[in-house]
């Protein structure tokens, strides 16, 4: 199964999650690529596209937004898609006002999944968030293993579909 994992990363946390996902997919046809390096050749013939971003202002990074916007209308038709993000756990955020805003606006993964769906992709797994300690990280303990388990669930889900 030809798979592409596209990510953006500011402090390296999202890259570590993307690489854990790519390794867990276990396929030589799975490529892990930073968003600015993803090309049309990377996208040609893919069956699964996974896109991830750190959460910045409740949304994905501008580079991830541009990557998705630049996809052709219905450019993901027939492609299974999934989205992930990295961010601070709600319980770790001290200002109550910021916790309230996050409850309203959320994290980056859902907007990524929504935009991939608008480009014709079939969302195969609910958007997932992986946790960092503080605004720059590192990742919380066990998050890379959780990312690998999430990737394996995606593969299992694809195998169950006709």
C-alpha positions in Angstrom: 0.0 0.0 0.0 1.6 3.3 -1.1 1.4 5.6 1.8 2.6 9.2 2.4 3.0 10.8 5.8 3.3 14.6 5.5 4.1 16.7 8.5 5.3 20.1 9.6 7.3 20.5 12.8 8.6 23.5 14.7 10.4 21.9 17.7 10.8 18.4 16.3 7.9 16.8 18.2 5.5 16.4 15.3 8.4 15.0 13.2 9.0 12.3 15.8 5.3 11.4 15.8 5.3 11.3 12.0 8.4 9.1 11.9 6.8 6.7 14.5 3.7 6.5 12.3 5.8 5.8 9.2 7.8 3.1 11.0 4.7 1.4 12.4 3.2 1.2 8.9 6.0 -1.1 8.2 5.7 -0.8 4.4 8.7 0.0 2.2 6.1 2.0 0.2 5.5 4.4 3.2 7.3 7.7 2.8 7.6 10.3 5.6 8.1 13.8 4.2 8.3 17.3 5.6 5.5 19.4 4.1 7.7 21.7 2.2 9.4 18.8 0.5 6.2 16.9 -0.6 5.9 16.9 -4.4 3.3 15.7 -6.9 5.5 12.6 -7.4 5.1 11.8 -3.7 1.3 12.0 -4.1 1.1 10.0 -7.4 -0.7 6.7 -6.8 -1.0 6.9 -3.1 -3.6 4.9 -1.3 -3.2 6.5 2.1 -2.3 10.1 3.1 -1.6 11.0 6.7 -1.1 14.7 7.5 0.2 16.1 10.8 0.9 19.5 12.2 1.7 21.1 15.6 -1.3 23.1 16.8 -0.6 26.8 16.4 -3.4 29.2 17.3 -5.9 26.3 17.4 -5.0 25.4 13.8 -2.4 23.7 11.6 0.7 25.6 10.5 0.4 27.8 7.4 2.6 25.3 5.5 0.2 22.5 6.1 -2.8 24.7 5.2 -1.1 25.7 2.0 -0.2 22.1 1.1 -3.8 21.0 1.4 -5.1 24.1 -0.4 -2.7 23.5 -3.3 -4.2 20.0 -3.8 -6.4 19.8 -6.9 -10.2 19.8 -6.3 -11.1 16.1 -5.7 -7.4 15.5 -5.9 -7.7 12.9 -3.1 -10.6 11.0 -4.6 -10.1 7.3 -3.9 -7.4 8.1 -1.3 -7.9 7.2 2.4 -6.8 10.0 4.7 -6.0 10.6 8.4 -4.9 13.6 10.4 -2.9 14.1 13.6 -1.5 17.0 15.6 0.7 17.7 18.6 -0.2 20.0 21.4 -0.4 20.6 25.1 -2.9 18.6 27.1 -5.9 20.6 28.2 -5.2 19.6 31.8 -1.7 21.1 31.5 -2.9 24.5 30.4 -2.9 26.9 33.3 -4.8 30.0 32.2 -8.5 29.1 32.4 -9.3 31.5 29.5 -7.0 29.6 27.2 -8.5 26.2 28.3 -11.9 27.7 27.5 -10.7 28.8 24.0 -9.3 25.4 23.3 -12.5 23.7 24.2 -14.3 26.0 21.7 -11.7 26.0 18.8 -9.9 22.7 19.4 -6.6 21.5 18.0 -5.2 21.2 14.5 -6.1 17.6 13.5 -9.8 18.1 13.0 -9.4 21.1 10.6 -6.8 19.1 8.7 -9.1 16.1 8.4 -12.0 18.4 7.3 -9.9 20.0 4.6 -8.6 16.6 3.4 -12.2 15.4 3.1 -13.1 18.5 1.1 -10.3 17.6 -1.4 -12.0 14.2 -1.9 -10.2 12.1 0.7 -12.0 9.5 2.7 -11.3 10.0 6.4 -10.5 6.5 7.6 -9.7 7.3 11.3 -10.8 10.0 13.7 -8.3 12.8 14.0 -5.7 12.1 16.7 -3.8 14.4 19.0 -0.4 13.6 20.6 0.8 15.4 23.7 3.8 17.5 24.4 5.1 18.9 27.7 4.9 22.7 27.5 4.8 24.7 24.4 8.1 23.3 23.0 8.0 19.8 24.2 9.4 17.2 24.6 6.7 14.7 23.8 5.0 13.2 26.8 6.1 9.7 27.7 4.6 7.0 25.6 3.3 9.3 22.8 5.5 7.8 20.1 4.3 4.3 21.0 0.7 5.6 21.0 1.3 7.0 17.5 2.6 3.7 16.3 -0.5 2.0 17.7 -2.7 4.5 16.0 -1.0 3.8 12.7 -1.6 0.1 13.1 -5.3 0.8 13.7 -5.4 2.7 10.5 -3.9 -0.3 8.6 -6.4 -2.6 10.3 -9.3 -0.4 9.4 -8.1 -0.3 5.7 -7.9 -4.1 5.6 -11.5 -4.4 6.9 -12.8 -2.2 4.1 -13.9 -3.8 0.8 
